[in-house]
Amino acid sequence: MCKDFMLEASRRAVEDALFDRVVFTVEPDVYAAFLARLDAPPQPNQRLRRTMTTRSPWDAT
C-alpha cells in the first residue's frame, strides 16, 4: 500500500512538472539577443541602486 502511494505521488509530481512548461519558438537571432542580455552584467540605474541599498524587512529593527 505504501509503495502504491509513493508511485502515485511520484507520478503526479512528474505530471505537474511536465505540464507546467511553456515552449517559446523564436528566430535564432532573437534567441541570441536574449542570451546576450542574460549574460550581460546589469547596468547600474536608480532602481538597481535603491534595491541594493534598501534593507530587507526582516533585517530592519
C-alpha positions as CSV (number, residue, x, y, z in Angstrom):
1,M,0.0,0.0,0.0
2,C,2.8,2.4,0.8
3,K,4.5,1.5,-2.4
4,D,1.3,2.4,-4.4
5,F,1.1,5.7,-2.6
6,M,4.7,6.6,-3.4
7,L,4.2,5.6,-7.0
8,E,1.1,7.7,-7.4
9,A,2.6,10.7,-5.6
10,S,5.7,10.4,-7.9
11,R,3.6,10.2,-11.0
12,R,1.6,13.3,-10.0
13,A,4.8,15.2,-9.3
14,V,6.2,14.3,-12.7
15,E,3.0,15.2,-14.5
16,D,2.9,18.6,-12.7
17,A,6.5,19.3,-13.6
18,L,6.0,18.3,-17.3
19,F,2.6,20.1,-17.8
20,D,3.9,23.3,-16.2
21,R,6.3,24.0,-19.1
22,V,5.9,26.7,-21.7
23,V,7.8,26.5,-25.0
24,F,8.6,29.7,-26.9
25,T,9.7,29.4,-30.5
26,V,11.7,32.3,-31.8
27,E,14.1,33.1,-34.6
28,P,17.8,32.3,-33.9
29,D,18.8,36.0,-33.9
30,V,16.1,36.8,-31.4
31,Y,17.3,33.9,-29.1
32,A,20.9,35.1,-29.5
33,A,19.9,38.6,-28.4
34,F,18.0,37.2,-25.5
35,L,21.0,35.1,-24.3
36,A,23.3,38.1,-24.7
37,R,21.0,40.2,-22.4
38,L,21.0,37.4,-19.8
39,D,24.8,37.2,-19.9
40,A,25.4,40.9,-19.8
41,P,26.0,42.4,-16.4
42,P,23.2,44.7,-15.0
43,Q,23.6,48.3,-16.0
44,P,23.6,50.5,-12.9
45,N,20.5,52.7,-12.6
46,Q,18.5,54.3,-9.9
47,R,16.1,51.4,-9.3
48,L,19.0,48.9,-9.0
49,R,20.9,51.2,-6.6
50,R,17.8,51.6,-4.5
51,T,17.2,47.9,-4.4
52,M,20.7,47.1,-3.5
53,T,20.8,49.7,-0.6
54,T,17.4,49.1,0.9
55,R,17.4,47.0,4.0
56,S,15.3,43.8,4.0
57,P,12.1,43.9,6.1
58,W,13.4,41.1,8.2
59,D,16.7,43.0,8.9
60,A,15.0,46.2,9.9
61,T,14.9,46.6,13.7
